[in-house]
Amino acid sequence: MLLQTAFNTLIPHELRSYLFHLIRKWFFKPHPNGLLTLVFDDNSSGGYARNEIYDAAEAYLATKISNKADCLRVTKTPGNKNLILSFEDNEKIYDEFKGVDLSWRFHRNTGSDPNKPTPEKRCFHLTLPKQDKDLILGSYIPFIIETVKRMRNNERVLKIHTIDRYSGGKWTNVNLKHPATFDTLAMEPSLKEAVIADMERFRCRKDFYKRVGRAWKRGYLLYGPPGTGKSSLIASMANYMKFDIYDLQLSSISDDSELRRVLLATANRSILVIEDIDCGGDLPDRKTAQVCNNPKFCFRFHSVSPQETTFDAVFLVQTSNANHNAYTRKPKITLSGLLNFIDGLWSSCGDERIIVFTTNHKDRLDSALLRPGRMDMHIHMSYCTSQGLKVLVQNYLGRDGGTHKLYGEIERLIEDAQVTPAQVAEKLMTSDDADVALDELLNFLMVKGGEATETTKTDSEIDEECD
């Protein structure tokens, strides 16, 4: 027992596995029942979703890479201190589980025809004795999944994902290092507390959602003028919940089928973001059909009935009629396809997911998007208030603004000036000197206040003329 403990302590796991493999190879006969190879593709369900076993195996085997590896792929993302080691094609790794000798091999297929690029297909081959199939499927694979889950919880690095058209429309990601938190967010404290409380309630209600027969998801609609902090709120939500972000650009999706595929490929415990849902194409108003400025792509709204309006995203393909420079239209994605994932049958394909839509103009949204059960919480991101000003001054100047001689006048002006937190932050960044920065902000607010007064006066004069 003492020798076994010393052996396990002094000899690394990778070396032990390799030695056991050589001993079995040299001194034991081949398995009488032969070997079985299990194949784990990177995608499952016909390409609709990621294969959880493949992802877990990739992370698990990265910890098993030995010094005897012949070829490894080395990458490093900006902001990441550590090198990332991954496998090259046909690289082999040995493992051992409860006395069973196992062999993993990585395969990558990029297609044989360079003139017809196809999405890269990757898989792991696991070779094992046939008689140990039940042990491996029943114990070893769950062991890998649980091990990787613990690794990710201990070393949680948030990612932001986007669709890469050059890799076959798959999600690609980089580390999310957005510094926004609820402490630094310039929004009303009561609204901030309401959002946090809602997310906490959502986080711990898995059994509740199952009991009432609803998908474990939550929808938020963020609306307000540009620069009011909608993107910062999304980053704060991700940092608070420790959820990855999937940033979906509808213009990168070809049709409803691809929309389902990419949405199903999103992971649990994530935030799906569709920004500027009211202007996914080149149209400022999507409730009526418009002429598209982009000759290749736009969104088009059309009425199906007096009660309902839907949209299509369309490709505009130039015809051979040079005289009229005409374009033909091909249907792309539909509103019903998107709504089906939000609260239709497809919405149950995943757990603990947050869906966020943002818009600058809530009044332009189709009523179908605003129906109860789709966007559970509507969050108005307003112009900067005195409470938001207090947070911004603390963030950018590192002090309580209430103690400065100019703060009272700034606080009085900001309520009526209708300026966004982004505009206030821009002025506060002009100098590290609080006197200079606050003076710059005060002058800006005085100008904005004058513009607002002039606008109000003009509107009053027009009303008098109409009378």
Secondary structure, DSSP 8 states (H G I E B T S, - for coil): -HHHHHHHHHS-HHHHHHHHHHHHHHHS---TT-EEEEEEESEEGGGTEE-HHHHHHHHHHHTT--TT-S-EEEE--TT--S-EEEE-TT-EEEEEETTEEEEEEEEEE--S-TTS----EEEEEEEEEGGGHHHIIIIIHHHHHHHHHHHHHHT---EEEEEEGGGTSEEEEEE------TTT--S-HHHHHHHHHHHHHHHT-HHHHHHHT--SEEEEEEESSTTSSHHHHHHHHHHHHT-EEEE--GGG--SHHHHHHHHHTS-SSEEEEE--GGGSSS-S--SS----SSSSEEEEEEEEETTEEEEEEEEEEE-S-TTTT-EEEEEEEEHHHHHHHHHSGGGGSSSSEEEEEEES-GGGS-GGGGSTTTSSEEEE--S--HHHHHHHHHHHHSS-GGGSTTHHHHHHHHHHH---HHHHHHHHTT-SSHHHHHHHHHHHHHHHHHHHHHHHHHHHHHHHHH-
